[in-house]
Amino acid sequence: MKYPVLAIMPLLLLPLALGCGSKVQPAGGKDEPQEKPAETVLYECFSDPKMENGVWLLSPKEGKRVPVEVLRLGKGTADPSWDLCQWNNSHSLAGCEAAVTQYGTTYSNGVHTFARNDDGEFTMILDSSQEYDAPRKDGQPWCHLLVQSSFNRIPLKGMKTLELTFDERLLKVENLMGADFNPSLHTAQALFYFSIADVSASSAWRNKSIWLGVSAWDYRSGLTREPQVSFDKGTATYIYQMASERTFSGADLLDGRWHTCKVDVLKAVKAAVSALKDKGEFTDATLDDFCLSEMNFGWEMPGSFYGALQVRDFSLKTDKKIK
């Protein structure tokens, strides 16, 4: 049976009429304070996000972590939780003395520069033209200048939040190859990668990893526009590259200004696993099977380029307390 609309209107208007005349008191006769929802407590995953304890400089030989010396960058004196990787570079920063420059405490040999100022801003400069005697050929190793840090396999199971933020700007990127530049062989890339590993005891993919690219700028194309899946032969690992245009909100990193990268890492891991399932990998895996293993950030240059970038305010926060 249908009822006329007017028949129910007085019932709807009654509370409004009460509200207009006088304030309705709760049963006790006094206003009862309303409890505020509890704020989510977030924990920082980086043990030294501003690198106040400096970095371990690693041997240039790629494939094995061999610490050479500590480069002190701040007032900290503890062992660093960061590495500085100079893979395949013949001009090592080993033995360079610290100097104070416009970039802060600076280690430089004229080819590679790594610096930190008192505000925790890092500068990474690589002139790879001095590392190649001739235009790089197919299959030839290429130059790196990266910072990396290990997370000692932080489990993703039970996490509701895992947020990455940092600011980045490119100061200069220049092609030094002239007519020898071949876009199928040569480029300069500013990258940020996580390594995530399947640690489920019952998984067929146990201890297999995925490179999760959250930020990628390429001299040939700028920021990546769409997610990409590829395979890294060097580490025998699949790479899932996010659309960096979205993580940087479509910014032009070469405009000389600071830009903020924000990433929901849990959402990104789910997208990576889903994309690899389509390729027959990690077919029985879920988010709970994975852990956060390590990260790296900086320059890779398969070709002769000059690149200078700065980064600040590294932060990776989760709602799950880190042991």
C-alpha positions in Angstrom: 0.0 0.0 0.0 1.3 3.5 -0.9 1.0 6.2 1.8 0.6 9.9 0.9 3.8 11.9 1.3 2.1 14.5 3.5 1.2 11.8 6.0 4.9 11.4 7.0 6.1 15.0 6.8 5.1 16.0 10.4 7.2 13.2 11.8 10.2 14.4 9.8 9.7 18.0 10.9 9.2 17.2 14.6 12.9 16.9 15.5 13.6 20.2 13.6 11.0 22.0 15.6 12.5 20.8 18.8 16.0 21.9 17.7 14.8 25.4 16.9 13.3 26.1 20.4 15.8 24.9 22.9 18.9 22.8 23.2 18.2 19.1 23.8 20.1 17.8 26.8 21.3 14.3 27.2 19.8 12.1 29.9 22.2 13.2 32.5 21.3 16.9 32.1 24.8 17.9 30.9 26.6 17.9 27.6 28.6 14.6 27.3 32.0 15.1 25.6 32.3 13.2 22.3 35.3 11.0 21.9 37.6 11.9 19.1 38.6 9.0 16.8 42.0 7.7 17.6 44.7 9.0 15.3 46.7 6.4 13.4 50.3 6.2 14.7 52.8 5.9 11.9 56.3 4.5 12.2 59.3 5.6 10.1 60.9 2.7 8.2 64.2 4.5 7.5 66.4 4.3 10.6 68.4 7.4 9.4 66.3 9.2 6.8 68.5 12.3 6.6 71.8 10.3 6.5 73.2 12.0 9.5 75.5 9.0 10.0 76.8 9.2 6.5 77.1 6.4 4.0 79.2 3.3 3.3 81.1 3.8 0.1 81.0 0.5 -1.8 83.6 -1.0 -4.2 82.8 -0.2 -7.9 82.7 -3.9 -8.8 79.0 -4.7 -9.3 77.4 -7.9 -7.9 78.7 -7.9 -4.4 78.5 -5.5 -1.5 82.0 -4.7 -0.5 82.3 -1.6 1.9 85.4 0.5 1.3 85.1 3.4 3.7 82.6 5.6 5.5 81.8 9.0 4.1 80.6 11.2 7.0 77.9 13.7 6.1 76.5 15.0 9.4 77.2 15.0 13.1 76.3 11.3 13.6 79.1 8.8 14.4 77.2 5.5 14.3 77.6 3.0 11.5 75.7 4.2 8.5 72.5 2.5 7.4 73.0 3.7 3.8 75.3 2.6 1.0 76.7 4.7 -1.8 77.0 2.5 -4.9 79.4 3.5 -7.8 79.0 0.3 -9.9 81.2 0.0 -12.9 82.9 3.3 -12.4 86.7 3.5 -12.8 86.9 6.8 -11.0 86.2 5.8 -7.4 85.3 8.3 -4.6 87.6 6.3 -2.3 90.2 8.5 -0.6 88.4 11.8 -1.4 88.4 14.2 1.4 85.3 16.1 2.4 85.0 19.7 1.4 82.3 22.3 2.1 80.7 23.6 -1.1 77.4 25.2 -2.2 75.9 21.7 -1.7 77.1 21.2 1.9 79.5 18.5 2.9 80.8 17.3 -0.4 82.8 14.3 -1.7 83.9 14.7 -5.3 86.6 13.5 -7.7 85.5 15.7 -10.7 83.6 12.8 -12.2 81.2 11.8 -9.3 79.9 14.1 -6.6 77.9 13.2 -3.5 76.9 15.9 -1.0 74.6 16.7 1.9 73.8 20.0 3.4 72.6 20.8 7.0 68.9 20.7 5.9 69.3 17.1 4.8 69.3 17.8 1.0 71.4 15.4 -1.0 73.1 16.2 -4.3 74.2 13.5 -6.7 76.2 14.4 -9.8 77.6 12.0 -12.4 79.7 12.9 -15.5 79.8 9.5 -17.2 81.6 10.9 -20.3 84.9 10.3 -18.4 84.0 6.6 -17.8 83.7 5.7 -21.5 86.6 5.7 -24.0 84.1 5.5 -26.9 80.3 5.5 -27.3 78.9 2.7 -25.2 78.3 -0.6 -27.1 75.5 -3.1 -26.7 76.2 -5.4 -23.8 78.8 -3.1 -22.2 78.3 -2.4 -18.5 77.2 1.1 -17.6 77.8 3.7 -14.8 75.8 4.1 -11.6 75.7 6.5 -8.7 73.0 5.2 -6.3 72.2 5.3 -2.6 70.7 2.1 -1.2 69.4 0.9 2.1 68.3 -2.5 3.4 65.0 -3.0 5.5 65.9 -6.4 6.8 62.8 -7.9 5.2 59.9 -5.9 6.8 56.8 -8.1 6.4 53.9 -6.4 4.6 51.4 -8.8 6.4 49.2 -6.9 8.7 50.0 -3.4 7.3 47.2 -1.1 6.4 49.4 1.9 5.5 52.8 2.1 3.8 53.4 5.6 2.5 56.5 6.8 0.6 57.2 10.5 0.2 60.3 12.5 -1.0 61.1 15.7 -2.9 63.2 15.7 -6.0 64.5 18.1 -8.6 66.8 17.7 -11.6 69.4 20.5 -11.7 70.8 19.6 -15.1 70.9 16.7 -17.6 73.1 17.0 -20.7 73.8 14.6 -23.6 77.6 14.7 -24.2 77.6 12.2 -27.1 76.6 14.5 -30.0 75.9 12.6 -33.2 77.0 9.3 -31.6 73.9 9.2 -29.4 71.8 6.1 -30.1 68.5 6.1 -28.2 68.3 2.3 -28.3 71.7 2.1 -26.4 72.2 5.4 -24.6 70.3 7.3 -22.0 70.5 8.8 -18.5 67.9 7.7 -15.9 67.0 9.0 -12.4 65.4 6.0 -10.7 63.8 4.9 -7.4 63.3 1.2 -6.8 62.1 -1.1 -4.0 62.9 -4.7 -3.9 60.0 -6.9 -2.5 60.4 -10.6 -1.9 58.0 -13.5 -1.5 58.8 -15.0 1.8 55.8 -17.4 2.2 57.0 -20.8 3.4 54.4 -22.5 1.3 54.8 -20.5 -1.9 56.4 -21.9 -5.1 57.9 -18.4 -5.5 59.6 -18.3 -2.1 62.6 -15.9 -2.0 61.9 -14.7 -5.5 61.9 -10.9 -5.8 60.3 -8.1 -7.8 61.8 -4.7 -8.5 59.1 -2.1 -7.9 59.9 1.1 -9.7 58.1 4.0 -8.0 59.9 6.8 -9.9 61.6 6.8 -13.2 62.8 9.7 -15.3 64.5 8.9 -18.6 66.4 11.3 -20.8 64.6 10.0 -23.9 61.0 10.2 -22.7 60.8 12.0 -19.3 58.6 10.4 -16.6 57.0 7.1 -17.4 53.3 7.6 -18.5 51.9 4.1 -18.1 52.9 1.1 -15.9 55.4 -1.2 -17.6 56.6 -4.8 -17.0 60.1 -5.9 -18.0 62.8 -8.4 -17.1 66.2 -7.4 -15.7 68.7 -10.0 -17.0 71.5 -8.8 -14.7 69.5 -9.7 -11.5 67.2 -12.2 -13.2 64.3 -10.3 -11.7 61.0 -8.9 -13.1 60.6 -5.1 -12.9 57.2 -3.5 -12.4 57.5 0.2 -13.2 54.7 2.5 -12.0 53.5 5.4 -14.0 55.8 8.1 -12.6 53.8 10.9 -14.1 51.1 10.0 -11.6 53.4 9.7 -8.6 54.8 13.2 -9.4 51.3 14.6 -10.5 52.5 15.2 -14.0 55.4 17.5 -13.1 58.2 18.5 -15.4 61.3 17.5 -13.3 63.6 19.7 -15.5 61.9 23.0 -14.6 64.4 23.5 -11.7 61.8 23.3 -9.0 61.2 20.8 -6.2 58.5 18.2 -6.8 57.0 15.8 -4.4 56.6 12.1 -5.1 53.9 10.3 -3.1 53.3 6.6 -3.3 50.8 4.2 -1.7 53.3 1.4 -1.6 50.8 -1.4 -0.6 48.6 -0.4 -3.6 51.7 -0.5 -5.9 52.7 -4.0 -4.6 49.2 -5.3 -5.3 49.4 -3.8 -8.9 52.8 -5.4 -9.4 51.8 -8.8 -8.3 48.6 -8.7 -10.4 50.6 -7.7 -13.5 53.1 -10.5 -13.0 50.3 -13.1 -12.5 49.3 -12.3 -16.0 52.7 -13.4 -17.1 52.5 -16.7 -15.1 54.6 -15.4 -12.2 53.6 -15.4 -8.5 50.3 -17.0 -9.4 49.4 -18.1 -5.8 50.9 -15.0 -4.1 49.0 -12.4 -2.0 50.2 -9.2 -0.4 50.7 -11.0 2.9 53.4 -13.2 1.3 55.8 -10.3 0.6 58.3 -8.3 2.6 60.1 -5.1 1.9 63.7 -6.0 1.3 65.7 -2.9 0.1 65.6 0.3 -2.0 67.9 2.3 -4.2 67.8 5.7 -5.7 69.9 7.7 -8.1 71.6 7.7 -11.5 72.1 5.0 -14.1 73.9 6.1 -17.3 74.3 3.7 -20.2 76.0 6.4 -22.2 77.9 9.7 -21.9 75.9 12.3 -20.0 76.2 14.9 -17.3 73.4 14.6 -14.7 72.8 16.5 -11.4 69.9 15.8 -9.1 68.8 16.7 -5.6 66.5 14.9 -3.2 65.2 15.7 0.3 62.8 14.5 3.0 63.0 10.7 2.4 60.1 9.1 4.4 58.6 5.7 4.4 55.9 5.3 7.1 53.7 2.5 8.2 51.0 1.8 10.8 52.8 -1.4 11.8 55.5 -1.0 14.4 58.9 -2.1 13.0 60.9 -4.5 15.2 
